Amino acid sequence: MGIDEALENPEQFRVGNDFRATHRVFPIEVDGNKYVAKMPGTVSAGALFKYYIQDHFSPFTSRLLGSVTESFSEEARKLDLLGGYCAPRLIGYNPNSLVIIKDFVNGASLKDKINAGEETSGLEGAVGLIRAIHGRGVIIGDSHAKNVLFGKYSPAIWVDFDGVFDDTNFPLASALDLYQFLYSTYSLVRNSFVTESAARAVLGYGDHLVLDNLREMVDQTEPGVSLWFKSRIPVFDKE
């Protein structure tokens, strides 16, 4: 049995419990190699609708109301475009069973880095990762800070590209990735100083057009406008 069989029924290759995620995500082993399988769960459709509603409490969002099929198709498309660069390598995707198989990535989360006193390097590494992904013409969309992992001997990896997002205005969509990343850093450790550090890291993104879009968003944002972003972000220093 190989990858084709795993794309039909990944459960028979399971080697661990589900990871905490919106969909069913769990480790599998095929021909001696460890991968991650992702497939819809019983709450997938409802969760996507909830995220759509939550995001639209914010004045800035690019999330579209997509189906589970569209969401999985988008993730497979983005992973394929990146080809293992800054993201897990796409091993296979079955549009009929809606199963995605990608490389298994083991590493420390951004929260782990912050708690270990490596806040600056972790945040700068995450922002550099977002910039690198954008450089390949890919918008992350669901750019929550929990989705970045740091390997012991490898660069940072973005592990989730779930959802359907409007990326027709690429600089604006890039700014939205940074906007969500900034907000979500607060939810990791409930520390506003970490978010202030994240804002300083974001200033090193390097694309002035994207940062100008982001500044406009931040200037117009009031605390608590979104159910999804249960936090605040500091106003950028105009200088």
C-alpha positions as CSV (number, residue, x, y, z in Angstrom):
1,M,0.0,0.0,0.0
2,G,1.2,3.5,-0.8
3,I,0.2,7.2,-1.1
4,D,-2.7,6.4,-3.5
5,E,-4.2,4.2,-0.9
6,A,-3.6,6.7,1.9
7,L,-5.3,9.4,-0.2
8,E,-8.4,7.2,-0.3
9,N,-8.4,6.1,3.3
10,P,-5.7,7.7,5.5
11,E,-7.1,6.2,8.7
12,Q,-5.5,2.8,8.0
13,F,-2.1,4.5,8.0
14,R,-2.7,6.5,11.2
15,V,0.2,6.5,13.7
16,G,-1.0,9.1,16.3
17,N,-3.8,11.1,17.6
18,D,-5.5,14.1,15.9
19,F,-3.7,17.4,16.2
20,R,-5.8,20.3,17.5
21,A,-7.2,21.8,14.3
22,T,-10.5,22.8,12.6
23,H,-10.4,19.7,10.4
24,R,-9.2,16.2,11.1
25,V,-5.4,16.3,11.0
26,F,-3.2,13.4,12.1
27,P,0.1,11.7,11.5
28,I,0.4,8.8,9.2
29,E,3.1,6.5,8.0
30,V,3.4,5.2,4.5
31,D,6.3,3.0,3.3
32,G,8.3,4.0,6.3
33,N,7.9,7.7,5.8
34,K,5.9,9.9,8.2
35,Y,3.4,12.4,6.8
36,V,0.4,14.4,7.9
37,A,-3.1,13.7,6.6
38,K,-5.8,16.3,6.5
39,M,-9.4,15.6,5.8
40,P,-12.8,17.2,6.7
41,G,-14.3,16.5,10.0
42,T,-17.9,16.7,11.2
43,V,-17.6,20.4,12.2
44,S,-15.6,21.5,9.1
45,A,-18.4,23.2,7.2
46,G,-19.8,24.9,10.3
47,A,-16.3,26.1,11.4
48,L,-15.6,27.7,8.0
49,F,-18.9,29.5,8.2
50,K,-18.1,30.7,11.8
51,Y,-14.7,32.0,10.7
52,Y,-16.3,33.8,7.9
53,I,-18.8,35.5,10.2
54,Q,-16.1,36.3,12.8
55,D,-13.7,37.8,10.3
56,H,-16.4,40.1,8.9
57,F,-16.8,41.7,12.3
58,S,-13.4,43.2,11.5
59,P,-13.3,46.1,9.0
60,F,-10.6,44.4,7.1
61,T,-10.8,40.8,5.8
62,S,-10.2,39.0,2.5
63,R,-11.9,35.8,3.6
64,L,-14.6,34.5,1.2
65,L,-17.5,32.2,2.1
66,G,-16.0,29.1,0.5
67,S,-17.1,25.5,0.8
68,V,-15.0,22.8,2.4
69,T,-14.1,21.5,-1.1
70,E,-12.9,25.0,-2.1
71,S,-10.9,25.4,1.1
72,F,-9.1,22.1,0.6
73,S,-8.5,22.8,-3.1
74,E,-7.0,26.2,-2.2
75,E,-4.6,24.7,0.3
76,A,-3.5,22.1,-2.1
77,R,-3.0,24.7,-4.8
78,K,-0.8,26.9,-2.5
79,L,1.3,24.0,-1.2
80,D,1.8,23.0,-4.8
81,L,2.9,26.5,-5.8
82,L,5.4,26.7,-2.9
83,G,6.8,23.2,-3.7
84,G,8.1,22.7,-0.1
85,Y,9.5,26.2,0.1
86,C,8.6,27.7,3.5
87,A,5.8,25.1,3.8
88,P,5.3,21.4,4.1
89,R,5.8,19.6,0.8
90,L,2.5,18.5,-0.8
91,I,2.7,14.7,-1.2
92,G,-0.8,14.3,-2.7
93,Y,-4.3,15.6,-2.9
94,N,-7.5,13.7,-3.7
95,P,-10.3,16.0,-4.7
96,N,-12.9,13.2,-4.4
97,S,-12.0,12.1,-0.8
98,L,-10.8,15.6,0.1
99,V,-7.7,14.2,1.6
100,I,-4.4,16.2,1.6
101,I,-1.2,14.5,2.5
102,K,1.9,16.7,3.2
103,D,5.3,16.3,4.9
104,F,5.3,15.8,8.6
105,V,6.9,18.9,10.3
106,N,8.2,18.7,13.8
107,G,9.3,21.9,15.5
108,A,8.8,24.6,18.1
109,S,5.8,26.9,17.9
110,L,6.1,30.7,18.1
111,K,4.7,30.4,21.6
112,D,7.4,28.0,22.6
113,K,10.0,30.5,21.2
114,I,8.5,33.4,23.2
115,N,8.3,31.3,26.4
116,A,12.0,30.3,25.9
117,G,13.0,33.9,25.8
118,E,13.6,33.9,22.0
119,E,10.8,36.4,21.3
120,T,12.7,38.7,19.0
121,S,14.2,36.0,16.8
122,G,10.9,34.1,16.7
123,L,8.9,37.1,15.6
124,E,11.4,38.3,13.1
125,G,11.7,34.8,11.8
126,A,7.9,34.6,11.4
127,V,7.7,37.9,9.6
128,G,10.6,36.9,7.3
129,L,8.7,33.7,6.6
130,I,5.5,35.6,5.6
131,R,7.6,37.9,3.3
132,A,9.3,34.8,1.7
133,I,5.9,33.2,1.0
134,H,4.6,36.4,-0.5
135,G,7.7,36.6,-2.6
136,R,6.5,33.3,-4.3
137,G,3.2,34.9,-5.2
138,V,1.2,33.2,-2.4
139,I,-1.1,34.8,0.1
140,I,-1.4,32.8,3.3
141,G,-4.9,34.0,4.2
142,D,-5.3,32.3,7.6
143,S,-2.1,33.9,8.9
144,H,-2.6,33.2,12.6
145,A,0.7,33.1,14.5
146,K,0.0,29.6,15.8
147,N,0.6,28.2,12.3
148,V,4.4,28.8,12.2
149,L,6.9,26.2,13.4
150,F,10.6,26.4,13.9
151,G,12.8,23.4,13.3
152,K,15.9,22.8,15.3
153,Y,18.1,22.8,12.3
154,S,15.8,24.1,9.6
155,P,14.1,27.4,8.7
156,A,10.7,28.4,9.9
157,I,7.7,26.6,8.2
158,W,4.1,27.8,7.7
159,V,2.0,24.7,8.2
160,D,-1.6,25.8,7.3
161,F,-3.1,27.5,4.3
162,D,-6.8,26.7,5.0
163,G,-9.6,28.9,3.7
164,V,-10.7,30.8,0.6
165,F,-9.4,34.4,0.3
166,D,-9.5,37.2,-2.2
167,D,-5.9,37.9,-3.4
168,T,-6.7,39.9,-6.5
169,N,-5.1,43.0,-4.9
170,F,-1.8,41.4,-3.9
171,P,-0.3,44.3,-1.8
172,L,-3.6,44.7,0.1
173,A,-3.9,40.9,0.7
174,S,-0.3,40.8,1.8
175,A,-1.0,43.6,4.3
176,L,-4.0,41.6,5.6
177,D,-1.7,38.6,6.2
178,L,0.4,40.9,8.4
179,Y,-2.6,42.4,10.0
180,Q,-3.9,39.1,11.2
181,F,-0.5,37.9,12.2
182,L,-0.1,41.0,14.4
183,Y,-3.5,40.6,16.1
184,S,-3.0,36.9,16.7
185,T,0.3,37.3,18.4
186,Y,-1.5,38.6,21.4
187,S,-3.7,35.5,21.8
188,L,-0.6,33.3,22.0
189,V,0.6,34.5,25.4
190,R,-1.9,37.3,26.3
191,N,0.9,39.9,26.5
192,S,0.6,43.2,24.8
193,F,4.4,43.7,24.9
194,V,4.8,40.7,22.6
195,T,2.4,42.3,20.1
196,E,4.4,45.5,20.3
197,S,7.5,43.5,19.5
198,A,5.7,41.9,16.6
199,A,4.8,45.3,15.3
200,R,8.5,46.3,15.3
201,A,9.3,43.0,13.5
202,V,6.7,43.7,10.9
203,L,8.3,47.1,10.1
204,G,11.2,45.0,8.8
205,Y,8.9,43.4,6.2
206,G,10.5,45.6,3.6
207,D,7.8,46.4,1.1
208,H,6.6,50.0,1.6
209,L,3.4,49.6,-0.4
210,V,2.3,46.7,1.8
211,L,3.3,48.5,5.0
212,D,1.4,51.6,3.9
213,N,-1.7,49.5,3.5
214,L,-1.1,48.0,6.9
215,R,-0.7,51.4,8.6
216,E,-4.0,52.5,7.2
217,M,-5.7,49.4,8.6
218,V,-4.1,49.8,12.0
219,D,-5.0,53.5,12.2
220,Q,-8.7,52.7,11.6
221,T,-8.9,49.8,14.0
222,E,-10.7,50.0,17.3
223,P,-10.0,47.4,20.0
224,G,-12.5,44.6,20.2
225,V,-14.0,45.2,16.7
226,S,-13.7,41.5,15.9
227,L,-14.6,38.3,17.7
228,W,-11.7,36.5,16.0
229,F,-9.1,39.1,17.0
230,K,-9.7,39.2,20.7
231,S,-6.8,41.6,21.2
232,R,-5.2,44.8,20.2
233,I,-2.3,46.0,18.2
234,P,-0.1,49.1,18.7
235,V,-0.3,52.0,16.4
236,F,2.7,52.2,14.1
237,D,5.3,54.9,14.7
238,K,4.7,57.1,11.7
239,E,8.4,57.9,11.6
